[in-house]
């Protein structure tokens, strides 16, 4: 079996959330614990930081990884989804896991995976944990896939838990209210493990207080603290919140663990996130004259910040390449977008892609007009063809639209 055959098998033979949605969402962690036991419980040998949240958990995880690397630690990083290559999900010091390791892991354990009907994400978690242990990482930064309490990553006991924020996303799995979603995310809080909350609301704060009291966990609200302003190479407006979350997490690490991070490590790490970790798709510049920006913001909270930044840009004409998956409540999202733009509506190339005709129909109801395209690449090609040198092209709406363009 080649690497591409192994990854193809993982993608197509077993449930995977990004392709199938609800059918891939497990209601318990039984399979994950079964796999962990089969692998010899690698999660018990990891020193880890666990990161959950509606928005910003990927950026926060990459920032923390970059700072830790700057301080000389060997850092494992597990994130999802990937944009171009499956191996983006599993990195050590910015370097993707090797194709050979992925292939050998699948070939060796395929009979067990098939016998126990393991999901794509469960296998990926097992692969990441085993790889980090085999490579003897000093610390691993682990991002949840969906939610927290029932997420396959939640078999770890970290040295600090991080919850970036809570928004109304994936409500069909996590709950209909902010409090219900906060309760699911708070499921990553472990006994006697400090927890950092990036942002909170009047509705979510009591949930975090209650869970922290139940688990005897020291609770730190990053947004309540005043930090020195640190610059980052990640230029999205929303990164201001993530930087505060990172700084609060670092403060907890320095005070309550044997991890030591100097001020210079922090500053340099934040300035070199993209270079050191390989992070893509966060207010990423794809071209100039016209300026082209892509961003993976995909829900109401994230897109509100991103569209505010778009409106602050200087341009003659705004072109927006836009597509969504079909489990988003786009009736709440579309009014965020500016009406004075040319739209290039498309559908992400996956089963869950929202039909472009439906997107165009709902967009028209709020005054957004444009042409339709059967692929993000065709929409993007037309936008670049039509845009003048002083125009601005924004590509987004879905991680998978951005992935097709990169």
C-alpha positions as CSV (number, residue, x, y, z in Angstrom):
1,X,0.0,0.0,0.0
2,X,1.4,3.4,-0.9
3,X,0.8,6.6,1.1
4,X,-1.8,7.9,-1.3
5,X,-3.6,4.5,-1.1
6,X,-3.5,4.6,2.7
7,X,-4.9,8.1,2.9
8,X,-7.5,7.3,0.2
9,X,-8.6,4.3,2.3
10,X,-8.9,6.4,5.4
11,X,-11.0,9.1,3.6
12,X,-13.3,6.8,1.8
13,X,-13.8,3.6,3.8
14,X,-14.7,5.1,7.1
15,X,-16.9,7.9,8.5
16,X,-15.3,11.3,8.3
17,X,-17.0,14.4,9.6
18,X,-15.9,16.8,6.9
19,X,-17.4,14.6,4.2
20,X,-20.4,13.1,5.9
21,X,-21.4,15.3,8.8
22,X,-23.6,13.8,11.4
23,X,-23.0,10.2,10.6
24,X,-19.4,10.6,11.6
25,X,-20.1,12.1,15.0
26,X,-19.7,9.6,17.8
27,X,-21.9,9.8,20.9
28,X,-19.2,8.4,23.2
29,X,-15.5,7.8,23.4
30,X,-15.7,4.0,23.6
31,X,-13.9,3.4,20.3
32,X,-11.2,5.9,21.2
33,X,-10.5,4.2,24.5
34,X,-10.5,0.9,22.7
35,X,-7.9,2.1,20.2
36,X,-5.8,3.7,22.9
37,X,-5.7,0.5,24.9
38,X,-4.8,-1.4,21.7
39,X,-1.9,1.0,21.0
40,X,-0.6,0.8,24.6
41,X,-2.2,4.1,25.8
42,X,0.3,6.5,24.2
43,X,-1.9,9.4,25.5
44,X,-0.7,8.6,29.0
45,X,2.9,9.3,28.0
46,X,2.2,12.8,26.5
47,X,2.7,16.1,28.2
48,X,0.0,18.1,26.4
49,X,-1.9,21.4,26.0
50,X,-5.5,20.8,25.0
51,X,-7.3,23.5,23.0
52,X,-11.0,23.8,22.2
53,X,-13.3,26.6,21.1
54,X,-15.7,27.7,18.4
55,X,-13.2,30.0,16.7
56,X,-9.5,30.6,16.9
57,X,-8.4,27.2,18.3
58,X,-6.3,26.5,15.2
59,X,-4.5,29.8,15.3
60,X,-4.1,29.6,19.1
61,X,-2.6,26.1,18.8
62,X,-0.2,27.2,16.1
63,X,0.9,30.3,18.1
64,X,1.5,28.2,21.2
65,X,3.5,25.7,19.2
66,X,5.6,28.4,17.6
67,X,6.4,30.0,21.0
68,X,7.3,26.6,22.5
69,X,9.6,25.8,19.5
70,X,11.3,29.2,19.9
71,X,12.1,28.2,23.5
72,X,13.8,25.1,22.3
73,X,11.1,22.5,23.0
74,X,10.4,19.6,20.6
75,X,6.7,20.2,19.9
76,X,4.0,18.0,18.5
77,X,1.0,19.7,16.9
78,X,-2.3,18.0,16.1
79,X,-4.9,20.1,14.3
80,X,-7.8,19.7,11.9
81,X,-8.9,19.9,9.2
82,X,-6.1,20.0,6.7
83,X,-6.1,22.2,3.6
84,X,-4.0,20.4,1.0
85,X,-2.3,17.3,2.5
86,X,-3.6,15.1,5.3
87,X,-0.1,15.2,6.9
88,X,-0.7,18.9,7.8
89,X,-2.7,17.6,10.8
90,X,0.3,16.0,12.5
91,X,3.5,18.0,12.8
92,X,6.6,18.0,14.9
93,X,8.5,21.4,15.0
94,X,6.6,22.4,12.0
95,X,7.5,19.4,9.9
96,X,4.7,17.1,8.7
97,X,4.6,13.5,9.6
98,X,6.3,11.4,7.0
99,X,4.3,9.5,4.3
100,X,6.1,6.3,5.3
101,X,4.9,6.6,9.0
102,X,1.3,7.2,8.0
103,X,1.4,4.3,5.5
104,X,3.0,1.8,8.0
105,X,0.5,2.8,10.7
106,X,-2.5,2.1,8.4
107,X,-1.1,-1.1,7.0
108,X,-0.1,-2.4,10.4
109,X,-3.4,-1.6,12.2
110,X,-5.9,-1.8,9.3
111,X,-7.4,-5.2,10.5
112,X,-8.1,-3.7,13.9
113,X,-9.6,-0.5,12.4
114,X,-11.9,-2.5,10.2
115,X,-13.0,-5.0,12.9
116,X,-13.9,-2.2,15.2
117,X,-15.4,0.3,12.7
118,X,-13.1,3.1,13.7
119,X,-13.8,6.5,12.3
120,X,-11.4,8.7,10.3
121,X,-10.9,11.0,13.2
122,X,-10.4,8.3,15.8
123,X,-7.7,6.7,13.6
124,X,-6.1,10.1,13.1
125,X,-6.0,10.8,16.9
126,X,-4.4,7.4,17.5
127,X,-1.9,8.0,14.7
128,X,-0.9,11.4,16.1
129,X,-0.6,10.3,19.7
130,X,1.5,7.2,18.7
131,X,3.7,9.3,16.5
132,X,4.4,12.0,19.2
133,X,5.3,9.3,21.7
134,X,7.6,7.4,19.2
135,X,9.3,10.7,18.3
136,X,9.7,11.7,22.0
137,X,8.2,15.1,21.8
138,X,8.7,17.3,24.9
139,X,5.2,18.7,24.7
140,X,2.2,18.3,22.3
141,X,-0.4,20.9,21.5
142,X,-3.7,19.1,20.8
143,X,-6.6,20.8,19.1
144,X,-10.1,19.2,19.4
145,X,-11.9,18.3,16.2
146,X,-15.5,19.1,17.2
147,X,-16.8,20.1,20.6
148,X,-14.8,18.8,23.6
149,X,-16.6,16.3,25.9
150,X,-17.1,13.7,23.2
151,X,-14.1,14.6,21.0
152,X,-11.6,11.8,20.5
153,X,-8.8,14.0,21.7
154,X,-10.4,14.2,25.1
155,X,-8.8,11.0,26.4
156,X,-5.7,13.1,27.4
157,X,-5.0,14.7,30.7
158,X,-3.2,17.9,29.8
159,X,-1.1,20.2,31.8
160,X,-3.4,23.1,30.9
161,X,-6.8,23.2,29.1
162,X,-7.6,26.1,26.8
163,X,-11.1,27.2,25.5
164,X,-10.8,30.1,23.1
165,X,-14.5,31.1,22.9
166,X,-18.1,29.9,22.4
167,X,-20.3,30.6,19.4
168,X,-23.4,29.1,17.8
169,X,-21.8,26.7,15.5
170,X,-22.4,22.9,15.0
171,X,-25.6,23.3,16.9
172,X,-27.0,20.0,15.6
173,X,-24.2,18.3,17.6
174,X,-23.3,20.5,20.5
175,X,-26.5,22.3,21.6
176,X,-28.9,25.1,20.6
177,X,-27.7,27.7,23.2
178,X,-24.4,29.2,24.1
179,X,-24.6,27.6,27.5
180,X,-25.2,24.2,26.1
181,X,-22.3,24.5,23.7
182,X,-20.1,25.9,26.5
183,X,-20.9,22.8,28.5
184,X,-19.7,20.6,25.7
185,X,-16.5,22.5,25.3
186,X,-16.0,22.6,29.0
187,X,-15.9,18.8,28.9
188,X,-12.1,19.1,28.3
189,X,-11.6,20.5,31.8
190,X,-9.9,17.9,33.9
191,X,-9.5,17.5,37.6
192,X,-6.9,19.8,39.1
193,X,-5.7,21.0,35.7
194,X,-5.8,24.8,35.2
195,X,-8.0,26.1,32.4
196,X,-7.7,29.3,30.3
197,X,-10.9,30.8,28.8
198,X,-10.2,33.2,26.0
199,X,-13.5,35.0,25.7
200,X,-16.8,34.6,27.6
201,X,-20.3,35.9,27.7
202,X,-22.8,36.3,30.6
203,X,-24.4,33.1,29.4
204,X,-21.1,31.0,29.2
205,X,-19.2,32.3,32.2
206,X,-21.3,30.5,34.8
207,X,-20.8,27.2,32.9
208,X,-17.1,27.5,33.1
209,X,-17.2,28.5,36.8
210,X,-19.4,25.5,37.6
211,X,-17.2,23.0,35.8
212,X,-14.0,24.5,37.2
213,X,-15.4,24.2,40.7
214,X,-16.5,20.6,40.1
215,X,-13.0,19.6,38.9
216,X,-11.1,21.8,41.3
217,X,-9.4,23.6,38.4
218,X,-7.9,27.0,38.6
219,X,-9.8,29.3,36.1
220,X,-8.2,32.1,34.2
221,X,-10.2,34.4,31.9
222,X,-7.8,35.9,29.4
223,X,-10.0,38.7,28.3
224,X,-10.0,40.1,31.9
225,X,-6.3,40.7,31.9
226,X,-4.3,43.5,30.4
227,X,-1.3,42.3,28.5
228,X,1.5,44.2,26.7
229,X,0.7,44.4,23.0
230,X,2.6,41.7,21.1
231,X,2.8,41.7,17.3
232,X,2.2,38.6,15.2
233,X,2.7,37.7,11.5
234,X,-1.0,36.6,11.7
235,X,-2.7,39.8,10.7
236,X,-6.5,39.0,11.0
237,X,-8.3,41.3,13.4
238,X,-9.6,38.2,15.3
239,X,-6.0,37.3,16.1
240,X,-6.0,40.0,18.8
241,X,-8.3,37.8,20.9
242,X,-6.2,34.7,20.2
243,X,-2.9,36.5,21.2
244,X,-4.4,37.4,24.6
245,X,-5.5,33.7,25.0
246,X,-2.0,32.6,24.2
247,X,-0.3,35.1,26.6
248,X,-2.6,34.0,29.4
249,X,-1.8,30.3,28.7
250,X,1.9,31.0,28.7
251,X,1.5,32.8,32.0
252,X,-0.2,29.7,33.5
253,X,2.5,27.4,32.0
254,X,5.3,29.5,33.5
255,X,3.6,29.7,37.0
256,X,2.2,26.2,37.3
257,X,4.3,23.8,35.2
258,X,7.9,23.1,34.5
259,X,7.6,24.7,31.1
260,X,9.7,27.9,31.0
261,X,9.0,30.5,28.3
262,X,11.0,33.8,28.2
263,X,9.7,37.1,27.0
264,X,12.0,37.0,23.9
265,X,10.7,33.5,23.1
266,X,7.1,34.7,23.2
267,X,7.8,37.8,21.0
268,X,9.8,35.9,18.4
269,X,7.4,32.9,18.4
270,X,4.4,35.1,17.7
271,X,6.2,37.0,14.9
272,X,7.1,33.7,13.1
273,X,4.0,31.6,13.4
274,X,3.5,30.9,9.7
275,X,7.2,30.3,9.1
276,X,7.7,27.9,12.0
277,X,4.4,26.0,12.0
278,X,3.3,26.0,8.4
279,X,-0.1,27.5,9.2
280,X,-2.1,28.6,6.2
281,X,-5.5,30.2,5.4
282,X,-5.6,32.9,8.2
283,X,-5.9,36.3,6.4
284,X,-3.4,34.9,4.0
285,X,-2.2,37.1,1.1
286,X,-2.3,35.3,-2.2
287,X,-1.4,38.2,-4.5
288,X,-1.0,41.9,-5.0
289,X,-2.4,44.3,-7.7
290,X,-5.1,43.2,-7.1
291,X,-4.7,42.3,-3.4
292,X,-6.0,38.8,-2.8
293,X,-6.8,37.5,0.7
294,X,-8.1,34.1,1.7
295,X,-9.4,33.3,5.1
296,X,-10.9,30.2,6.7
297,X,-13.5,32.0,8.9
298,X,-16.7,30.1,8.4
299,X,-19.3,31.0,11.0
300,X,-21.1,34.2,12.2
301,X,-18.6,35.2,14.9
302,X,-15.5,34.6,12.8
303,X,-16.9,36.2,9.6
304,X,-18.2,39.3,11.5
305,X,-14.6,40.1,12.4
306,X,-13.2,39.2,9.0
307,X,-15.8,41.3,7.1
308,X,-15.0,44.3,9.4
309,X,-11.4,44.0,8.3
310,X,-12.5,43.7,4.6
311,X,-14.5,46.9,5.0
312,X,-11.4,48.7,6.4
313,X,-9.3,47.9,3.3
314,X,-8.8,50.4,0.5
315,X,-9.9,49.2,-2.9
316,X,-11.8,50.3,-6.0
317,X,-14.0,47.2,-6.4
318,X,-14.5,44.3,-4.0
319,X,-14.7,40.8,-5.4
320,X,-15.8,38.0,-3.1
321,X,-15.4,34.3,-3.9
322,X,-17.9,32.6,-1.6
323,X,-19.0,29.1,-0.7
324,X,-20.3,27.2,2.3
325,X,-21.0,23.7,3.6
326,X,-24.6,22.7,3.9
327,X,-24.8,22.5,7.7
328,X,-24.3,26.2,8.2
329,X,-27.2,28.6,9.0
330,X,-26.3,30.9,6.2
331,X,-29.4,33.0,6.7
332,X,-27.7,34.4,9.8
333,X,-24.3,34.7,8.0
334,X,-25.1,36.3,4.7
335,X,-26.2,39.6,6.1
336,X,-22.7,40.1,7.4
337,X,-21.3,40.4,3.9
338,X,-21.1,43.8,2.1
339,X,-23.7,44.5,-0.6
340,X,-21.3,46.6,-2.7
341,X,-19.3,43.7,-3.9
342,X,-19.2,41.4,-7.0
343,X,-19.9,37.8,-5.8
344,X,-18.6,34.6,-7.3
345,X,-20.8,31.9,-5.7
346,X,-19.4,28.4,-5.6
347,X,-19.8,25.0,-3.9
348,X,-16.9,23.3,-2.0
349,X,-15.9,20.1,-3.7
350,X,-17.2,17.6,-1.0
351,X,-20.4,15.9,-0.2
352,X,-21.4,18.5,2.4
353,X,-20.9,21.4,-0.1
354,X,-23.9,23.7,-0.1
355,X,-25.6,23.7,-3.6
356,X,-24.5,26.9,-5.4
357,X,-28.1,27.6,-6.6
358,X,-29.3,27.6,-3.0
359,X,-26.5,29.9,-2.0
360,X,-27.3,32.3,-4.8
361,X,-31.0,32.2,-3.9
362,X,-30.4,33.0,-0.2
363,X,-27.8,35.6,-1.0
364,X,-30.2,37.4,-3.3
365,X,-32.7,37.7,-0.5
366,X,-30.3,39.9,1.4
367,X,-29.1,41.9,-1.6
368,X,-26.0,40.0,-2.6
369,X,-25.7,39.3,-6.3
370,X,-23.3,37.5,-8.5
371,X,-22.6,34.6,-10.8
372,X,-22.5,30.9,-9.9
373,X,-19.7,28.4,-10.5
374,X,-19.5,24.7,-10.0
375,X,-16.0,24.9,-8.4
376,X,-14.1,27.3,-6.2
377,X,-11.2,27.2,-8.7
378,X,-13.4,28.4,-11.6
379,X,-14.9,31.1,-9.4
380,X,-11.5,32.3,-8.4
381,X,-10.2,32.3,-11.9
382,X,-13.1,34.5,-13.0
383,X,-12.5,36.9,-10.1
384,X,-8.8,37.3,-10.9
385,X,-9.7,37.8,-14.6
386,X,-12.2,40.5,-13.8
387,X,-10.4,42.4,-11.0
388,X,-8.3,45.5,-11.8
389,X,-5.0,46.2,-10.1
390,X,-6.6,48.5,-7.4
391,X,-9.3,46.0,-6.6
392,X,-9.6,43.6,-3.7
393,X,-10.4,39.9,-3.9
394,X,-11.6,38.0,-0.8
395,X,-11.9,34.2,-0.8
396,X,-13.7,32.4,1.9
397,X,-16.9,31.2,3.6
398,X,-15.6,27.7,4.1
399,X,-12.2,26.1,4.9
400,X,-12.8,23.9,1.9
401,X,-13.2,26.8,-0.5
402,X,-9.8,28.1,0.7
403,X,-8.3,24.7,0.4
404,X,-9.3,24.4,-3.3
405,X,-7.6,27.8,-4.0
406,X,-4.3,27.3,-2.1
